[in-house]
Amino acid sequence: MRTPEELKKLDTKGLQTELSEARQELTVKRFDVKNNQAKDAHLIKKSKKYIAQILTALNNEA
């Protein structure tokens, strides 16, 4: 995960790539928690927050 300052430095293509990777990670984390393979359910909240930060950076560029 990158900091919000690092996200601001990325171009639109980089942000979109980061967004798709973050969404894939969120899907995997949800699946793992659902199947009791991961005990860190709080990571889902962190992932969602990170996705929101990426979307905010994308909207500020436009």
GUKE-946096 format. One record per atom (N, C-alpha, C, O, CB): chain; x, y, z; residue number from 1; atom name. Coordinates in pm, whole numbers, plus 50000, padded with zeros to 5 digits. Glycine has a CB too. Layout:
! residues N
+-------+-------+-------+-------+-----+------+
: chain :  east : north :    up :   n : atom :
+-------+-------+-------+-------+-----+------+
:     A :     X :     Y :     Z : NUM :   CA :
...
+-------+-------+-------+-------+-----+------+
***
This chain:
! residues 62
+-------+-------+-------+-------+-----+------+
: chain :  east : north :    up :   n : atom :
+-------+-------+-------+-------+-----+------+
:     A : 50084 : 49882 : 50000 :   1 :    N :
:     A : 50000 : 50000 : 50000 :   1 :   CA :
:     A : 50088 : 50124 : 50000 :   1 :    C :
:     A : 50192 : 50130 : 50067 :   1 :    O :
:     A : 49905 : 50000 : 50121 :   1 :   CB :
:     A : 50046 : 50220 : 49926 :   2 :    N :
:     A : 50119 : 50345 : 49916 :   2 :   CA :
:     A : 50053 : 50451 : 50004 :   2 :    C :
:     A : 49937 : 50440 : 50042 :   2 :    O :
:     A : 50125 : 50393 : 49770 :   2 :   CB :
:     A : 50130 : 50552 : 50036 :   3 :    N :
:     A : 50076 : 50662 : 50115 :   3 :   CA :
:     A : 49998 : 50755 : 50023 :   3 :    C :
:     A : 50016 : 50751 : 49901 :   3 :    O :
:     A : 50190 : 50740 : 50188 :   3 :   CB :
:     A : 49910 : 50838 : 50079 :   4 :    N :
:     A : 49835 : 50932 : 49994 :   4 :   CA :
:     A : 49926 : 51026 : 49915 :   4 :    C :
:     A : 49893 : 51066 : 49804 :   4 :    O :
:     A : 49739 : 51013 : 50079 :   4 :   CB :
:     A : 50041 : 51062 : 49973 :   5 :    N :
:     A : 50134 : 51149 : 49901 :   5 :   CA :
:     A : 50192 : 51078 : 49778 :   5 :    C :
:     A : 50210 : 51139 : 49673 :   5 :    O :
:     A : 50248 : 51193 : 49994 :   5 :   CB :
:     A : 50221 : 50949 : 49793 :   6 :    N :
:     A : 50271 : 50873 : 49679 :   6 :   CA :
:     A : 50164 : 50856 : 49573 :   6 :    C :
:     A : 50195 : 50856 : 49453 :   6 :    O :
:     A : 50322 : 50737 : 49725 :   6 :   CB :
:     A : 50039 : 50841 : 49615 :   7 :    N :
:     A : 49930 : 50828 : 49519 :   7 :   CA :
:     A : 49912 : 50955 : 49437 :   7 :    C :
:     A : 49880 : 50949 : 49318 :   7 :    O :
:     A : 49799 : 50794 : 49591 :   7 :   CB :
:     A : 49933 : 51070 : 49499 :   8 :    N :
:     A : 49919 : 51197 : 49428 :   8 :   CA :
:     A : 50022 : 51212 : 49317 :   8 :    C :
:     A : 49997 : 51281 : 49218 :   8 :    O :
:     A : 49931 : 51313 : 49526 :   8 :   CB :
:     A : 50136 : 51147 : 49333 :   9 :    N :
:     A : 50244 : 51158 : 49234 :   9 :   CA :
:     A : 50223 : 51069 : 49113 :   9 :    C :
:     A : 50286 : 51089 : 49009 :   9 :    O :
:     A : 50376 : 51125 : 49298 :   9 :   CB :
:     A : 50134 : 50969 : 49126 :  10 :    N :
:     A : 50111 : 50877 : 49015 :  10 :   CA :
:     A : 50022 : 50941 : 48908 :  10 :    C :
:     A : 49940 : 51027 : 48937 :  10 :    O :
:     A : 50046 : 50747 : 49066 :  10 :   CB :
:     A : 50042 : 50897 : 48784 :  11 :    N :
:     A : 49955 : 50943 : 48677 :  11 :   CA :
:     A : 49827 : 50859 : 48675 :  11 :    C :
:     A : 49812 : 50767 : 48754 :  11 :    O :
:     A : 50027 : 50936 : 48540 :  11 :   CB :
:     A : 49737 : 50892 : 48585 :  12 :    N :
:     A : 49607 : 50824 : 48580 :  12 :   CA :
:     A : 49623 : 50675 : 48554 :  12 :    C :
:     A : 49555 : 50593 : 48616 :  12 :    O :
:     A : 49519 : 50887 : 48472 :  12 :   CB :
:     A : 49711 : 50638 : 48463 :  13 :    N :
:     A : 49733 : 50497 : 48431 :  13 :   CA :
:     A : 49785 : 50422 : 48553 :  13 :    C :
:     A : 49740 : 50311 : 48581 :  13 :    O :
:     A : 49831 : 50483 : 48314 :  13 :   CB :
:     A : 49878 : 50482 : 48624 :  14 :    N :
:     A : 49932 : 50419 : 48744 :  14 :   CA :
:     A : 49827 : 50402 : 48852 :  14 :    C :
:     A : 49824 : 50300 : 48921 :  14 :    O :
:     A : 50047 : 50499 : 48797 :  14 :   CB :
:     A : 49741 : 50502 : 48868 :  15 :    N :
:     A : 49634 : 50494 : 48967 :  15 :   CA :
:     A : 49533 : 50386 : 48932 :  15 :    C :
:     A : 49485 : 50314 : 49019 :  15 :    O :
:     A : 49564 : 50629 : 48980 :  15 :   CB :
:     A : 49501 : 50374 : 48803 :  16 :    N :
:     A : 49406 : 50271 : 48762 :  16 :   CA :
:     A : 49464 : 50132 : 48783 :  16 :    C :
:     A : 49392 : 50040 : 48822 :  16 :    O :
:     A : 49368 : 50290 : 48616 :  16 :   CB :
:     A : 49593 : 50117 : 48759 :  17 :    N :
:     A : 49658 : 49988 : 48784 :  17 :   CA :
:     A : 49657 : 49956 : 48933 :  17 :    C :
:     A : 49626 : 49844 : 48973 :  17 :    O :
:     A : 49803 : 49990 : 48731 :  17 :   CB :
:     A : 49689 : 50056 : 49014 :  18 :    N :
:     A : 49689 : 50039 : 49159 :  18 :   CA :
:     A : 49549 : 50004 : 49210 :  18 :    C :
:     A : 49533 : 49922 : 49301 :  18 :    O :
:     A : 49741 : 50166 : 49229 :  18 :   CB :
:     A : 49447 : 50067 : 49151 :  19 :    N :
:     A : 49309 : 50042 : 49190 :  19 :   CA :
:     A : 49268 : 49898 : 49158 :  19 :    C :
:     A : 49206 : 49831 : 49241 :  19 :    O :
:     A : 49214 : 50139 : 49119 :  19 :   CB :
:     A : 49302 : 49850 : 49040 :  20 :    N :
:     A : 49264 : 49713 : 49004 :  20 :   CA :
:     A : 49336 : 49612 : 49093 :  20 :    C :
:     A : 49277 : 49511 : 49132 :  20 :    O :
:     A : 49296 : 49685 : 48856 :  20 :   CB :
:     A : 49461 : 49637 : 49127 :  21 :    N :
:     A : 49534 : 49547 : 49216 :  21 :   CA :
:     A : 49473 : 49548 : 49356 :  21 :    C :
:     A : 49461 : 49444 : 49420 :  21 :    O :
:     A : 49683 : 49587 : 49222 :  21 :   CB :
:     A : 49436 : 49666 : 49404 :  22 :    N :
:     A : 49377 : 49677 : 49538 :  22 :   CA :
:     A : 49243 : 49606 : 49544 :  22 :    C :
:     A : 49210 : 49542 : 49644 :  22 :    O :
:     A : 49361 : 49824 : 49578 :  22 :   CB :
:     A : 49165 : 49617 : 49438 :  23 :    N :
:     A : 49036 : 49548 : 49435 :  23 :   CA :
:     A : 49053 : 49397 : 49431 :  23 :    C :
:     A : 48974 : 49324 : 49492 :  23 :    O :
:     A : 48953 : 49594 : 49315 :  23 :   CB :
:     A : 49154 : 49349 : 49360 :  24 :    N :
:     A : 49182 : 49205 : 49358 :  24 :   CA :
:     A : 49223 : 49156 : 49496 :  24 :    C :
:     A : 49179 : 49051 : 49542 :  24 :    O :
:     A : 49291 : 49171 : 49255 :  24 :   CB :
:     A : 49308 : 49234 : 49564 :  25 :    N :
:     A : 49351 : 49198 : 49698 :  25 :   CA :
:     A : 49232 : 49194 : 49795 :  25 :    C :
:     A : 49224 : 49105 : 49880 :  25 :    O :
:     A : 49456 : 49297 : 49749 :  25 :   CB :
:     A : 49141 : 49289 : 49780 :  26 :    N :
:     A : 49022 : 49292 : 49866 :  26 :   CA :
:     A : 48938 : 49167 : 49845 :  26 :    C :
:     A : 48888 : 49109 : 49942 :  26 :    O :
:     A : 48939 : 49417 : 49840 :  26 :   CB :
:     A : 48922 : 49126 : 49721 :  27 :    N :
:     A : 48845 : 49006 : 49691 :  27 :   CA :
:     A : 48908 : 48883 : 49755 :  27 :    C :
:     A : 48839 : 48799 : 49812 :  27 :    O :
:     A : 48833 : 48987 : 49539 :  27 :   CB :
:     A : 49040 : 48874 : 49746 :  28 :    N :
:     A : 49110 : 48760 : 49805 :  28 :   CA :
:     A : 49096 : 48762 : 49957 :  28 :    C :
:     A : 49073 : 48658 : 50018 :  28 :    O :
:     A : 49259 : 48761 : 49766 :  28 :   CB :
:     A : 49109 : 48879 : 50017 :  29 :    N :
:     A : 49097 : 48890 : 50163 :  29 :   CA :
:     A : 48957 : 48853 : 50209 :  29 :    C :
:     A : 48942 : 48785 : 50311 :  29 :    O :
:     A : 49132 : 49031 : 50209 :  29 :   CB :
:     A : 48856 : 48897 : 50137 :  30 :    N :
:     A : 48719 : 48861 : 50172 :  30 :   CA :
:     A : 48698 : 48710 : 50165 :  30 :    C :
:     A : 48636 : 48650 : 50252 :  30 :    O :
:     A : 48619 : 48933 : 50080 :  30 :   CB :
:     A : 48751 : 48651 : 50059 :  31 :    N :
:     A : 48737 : 48507 : 50041 :  31 :   CA :
:     A : 48807 : 48432 : 50155 :  31 :    C :
:     A : 48753 : 48336 : 50210 :  31 :    O :
:     A : 48795 : 48463 : 49905 :  31 :   CB :
:     A : 48928 : 48476 : 50189 :  32 :    N :
:     A : 49004 : 48410 : 50296 :  32 :   CA :
:     A : 48934 : 48421 : 50431 :  32 :    C :
:     A : 48931 : 48324 : 50506 :  32 :    O :
:     A : 49143 : 48470 : 50306 :  32 :   CB :
:     A : 48878 : 48536 : 50461 :  33 :    N :
:     A : 48808 : 48554 : 50588 :  33 :   CA :
:     A : 48681 : 48470 : 50589 :  33 :    C :
:     A : 48646 : 48410 : 50691 :  33 :    O :
:     A : 48776 : 48703 : 50613 :  33 :   CB :
:     A : 48613 : 48467 : 50478 :  34 :    N :
:     A : 48489 : 48390 : 50469 :  34 :   CA :
:     A : 48514 : 48240 : 50491 :  34 :    C :
:     A : 48432 : 48172 : 50552 :  34 :    O :
:     A : 48422 : 48412 : 50333 :  34 :   CB :
:     A : 48627 : 48191 : 50442 :  35 :    N :
:     A : 48660 : 48049 : 50453 :  35 :   CA :
:     A : 48749 : 48018 : 50573 :  35 :    C :
:     A : 48808 : 47910 : 50580 :  35 :    O :
:     A : 48727 : 48002 : 50327 :  35 :   CB :
:     A : 48758 : 48110 : 50665 :  36 :    N :
:     A : 48837 : 48093 : 50788 :  36 :   CA :
:     A : 48984 : 48063 : 50761 :  36 :    C :
:     A : 49048 : 47995 : 50841 :  36 :    O :
:     A : 48778 : 47983 : 50871 :  36 :   CB :
:     A : 49037 : 48112 : 50650 :  37 :    N :
:     A : 49178 : 48094 : 50620 :  37 :   CA :
:     A : 49261 : 48209 : 50675 :  37 :    C :
:     A : 49381 : 48194 : 50698 :  37 :    O :
:     A : 49199 : 48081 : 50469 :  37 :   CB :
:     A : 49197 : 48323 : 50697 :  38 :    N :
:     A : 49265 : 48439 : 50751 :  38 :   CA :
:     A : 49189 : 48487 : 50873 :  38 :    C :
:     A : 49066 : 48487 : 50874 :  38 :    O :
:     A : 49278 : 48553 : 50645 :  38 :   CB :
:     A : 49261 : 48527 : 50975 :  39 :    N :
:     A : 49197 : 48573 : 51096 :  39 :   CA :
:     A : 49201 : 48725 : 51109 :  39 :    C :
:     A : 49150 : 48781 : 51206 :  39 :    O :
:     A : 49263 : 48510 : 51217 :  39 :   CB :
:     A : 49260 : 48791 : 51011 :  40 :    N :
:     A : 49274 : 48936 : 51016 :  40 :   CA :
:     A : 49161 : 49003 : 50939 :  40 :    C :
:     A : 49181 : 49054 : 50829 :  40 :    O :
:     A : 49411 : 48979 : 50959 :  40 :   CB :
:     A : 49043 : 49002 : 50997 :  41 :    N :
:     A : 48927 : 49061 : 50930 :  41 :   CA :
:     A : 48939 : 49212 : 50921 :  41 :    C :
:     A : 48875 : 49274 : 50836 :  41 :    O :
:     A : 48798 : 49024 : 51004 :  41 :   CB :
:     A : 49020 : 49273 : 51007 :  42 :    N :
:     A : 49036 : 49418 : 51004 :  42 :   CA :
:     A : 49108 : 49465 : 50877 :  42 :    C :
:     A : 49102 : 49583 : 50842 :  42 :    O :
:     A : 49113 : 49465 : 51127 :  42 :   CB :
:     A : 49176 : 49374 : 50808 :  43 :    N :
:     A : 49245 : 49412 : 50685 :  43 :   CA :
:     A : 49148 : 49447 : 50573 :  43 :    C :
:     A : 49183 : 49520 : 50480 :  43 :    O :
:     A : 49335 : 49298 : 50640 :  43 :   CB :
:     A : 49025 : 49396 : 50582 :  44 :    N :
:     A : 48923 : 49430 : 50482 :  44 :   CA :
:     A : 48892 : 49579 : 50491 :  44 :    C :
:     A : 48881 : 49647 : 50389 :  44 :    O :
:     A : 48794 : 49346 : 50503 :  44 :   CB :
:     A : 48878 : 49629 : 50613 :  45 :    N :
:     A : 48849 : 49771 : 50633 :  45 :   CA :
:     A : 48964 : 49856 : 50580 :  45 :    C :
:     A : 48941 : 49959 : 50517 :  45 :    O :
:     A : 48824 : 49801 : 50781 :  45 :   CB :
:     A : 49087 : 49815 : 50606 :  46 :    N :
:     A : 49203 : 49889 : 50558 :  46 :   CA :
:     A : 49208 : 49890 : 50405 :  46 :    C :
:     A : 49242 : 49991 : 50343 :  46 :    O :
:     A : 49332 : 49830 : 50614 :  46 :   CB :
:     A : 49174 : 49777 : 50344 :  47 :    N :
:     A : 49174 : 49768 : 50198 :  47 :   CA :
:     A : 49069 : 49860 : 50137 :  47 :    C :
:     A : 49095 : 49926 : 50036 :  47 :    O :
:     A : 49149 : 49624 : 50154 :  47 :   CB :
:     A : 48951 : 49864 : 50198 :  48 :    N :
:     A : 48845 : 49951 : 50148 :  48 :   CA :
:     A : 48885 : 50098 : 50161 :  48 :    C :
:     A : 48855 : 50178 : 50072 :  48 :    O :
:     A : 48714 : 49925 : 50224 :  48 :   CB :
:     A : 48952 : 50132 : 50269 :  49 :    N :
:     A : 48998 : 50269 : 50289 :  49 :   CA :
:     A : 49103 : 50305 : 50183 :  49 :    C :
:     A : 49102 : 50416 : 50130 :  49 :    O :
:     A : 49056 : 50287 : 50431 :  49 :   CB :
:     A : 49192 : 50211 : 50154 :  50 :    N :
:     A : 49295 : 50235 : 50054 :  50 :   CA :
:     A : 49234 : 50254 : 49915 :  50 :    C :
:     A : 49279 : 50340 : 49839 :  50 :    O :
:     A : 49394 : 50118 : 50051 :  50 :   CB :
:     A : 49132 : 50176 : 49883 :  51 :    N :
:     A : 49063 : 50191 : 49754 :  51 :   CA :
:     A : 48998 : 50329 : 49746 :  51 :    C :
:     A : 49000 : 50394 : 49641 :  51 :    O :
:     A : 48956 : 50080 : 49735 :  51 :   CB :
:     A : 48940 : 50374 : 49856 :  52 :    N :
:     A : 48878 : 50508 : 49859 :  52 :   CA :
:     A : 48984 : 50616 : 49838 :  52 :    C :
:     A : 48957 : 50716 : 49771 :  52 :    O :
:     A : 48805 : 50531 : 49994 :  52 :   CB :
:     A : 49103 : 50597 : 49893 :  53 :    N :
:     A : 49211 : 50695 : 49874 :  53 :   CA :
:     A : 49254 : 50700 : 49728 :  53 :    C :
:     A : 49282 : 50807 : 49674 :  53 :    O :
:     A : 49331 : 50662 : 49963 :  53 :   CB :
:     A : 49260 : 50584 : 49664 :  54 :    N :
:     A : 49296 : 50581 : 49522 :  54 :   CA :
:     A : 49190 : 50651 : 49439 :  54 :    C :
:     A : 49223 : 50729 : 49349 :  54 :    O :
:     A : 49315 : 50437 : 49474 :  54 :   CB :
:     A : 49063 : 50623 : 49467 :  55 :    N :
:     A : 48955 : 50687 : 49392 :  55 :   CA :
:     A : 48955 : 50838 : 49413 :  55 :    C :
:     A : 48926 : 50913 : 49320 :  55 :    O :
:     A : 48819 : 50629 : 49434 :  55 :   CB :
:     A : 48986 : 50883 : 49533 :  56 :    N :
:     A : 48994 : 51026 : 49559 :  56 :   CA :
:     A : 49106 : 51088 : 49478 :  56 :    C :
:     A : 49089 : 51196 : 49421 :  56 :    O :
:     A : 49015 : 51052 : 49709 :  56 :   CB :
:     A : 49221 : 51022 : 49473 :  57 :    N :
:     A : 49333 : 51073 : 49394 :  57 :   CA :
:     A : 49297 : 51079 : 49246 :  57 :    C :
:     A : 49336 : 51173 : 49176 :  57 :    O :
:     A : 49458 : 50985 : 49415 :  57 :   CB :
:     A : 49223 : 50979 : 49198 :  58 :    N :
:     A : 49180 : 50978 : 49058 :  58 :   CA :
:     A : 49084 : 51094 : 49030 :  58 :    C :
:     A : 49094 : 51160 : 48926 :  58 :    O :
:     A : 49112 : 50845 : 49024 :  58 :   CB :
:     A : 48991 : 51119 : 49122 :  59 :    N :
:     A : 48895 : 51226 : 49102 :  59 :   CA :
:     A : 48960 : 51363 : 49110 :  59 :    C :
:     A : 48915 : 51456 : 49042 :  59 :    O :
:     A : 48784 : 51216 : 49205 :  59 :   CB :
:     A : 49063 : 51377 : 49189 :  60 :    N :
:     A : 49132 : 51506 : 49201 :  60 :   CA :
:     A : 49215 : 51536 : 49076 :  60 :    C :
:     A : 49242 : 51652 : 49047 :  60 :    O :
:     A : 49222 : 51507 : 49324 :  60 :   CB :
:     A : 49256 : 51434 : 49003 :  61 :    N :
:     A : 49331 : 51456 : 48880 :  61 :   CA :
:     A : 49244 : 51506 : 48767 :  61 :    C :
:     A : 49289 : 51583 : 48682 :  61 :    O :
:     A : 49400 : 51329 : 48838 :  61 :   CB :
:     A : 49120 : 51464 : 48766 :  62 :    N :
:     A : 49031 : 51499 : 48654 :  62 :   CA :
:     A : 48991 : 51643 : 48655 :  62 :    C :
:     A : 48916 : 51687 : 48567 :  62 :    O :
:     A : 48907 : 51415 : 48656 :  62 :   CB :
+-------+-------+-------+-------+-----+------+
***
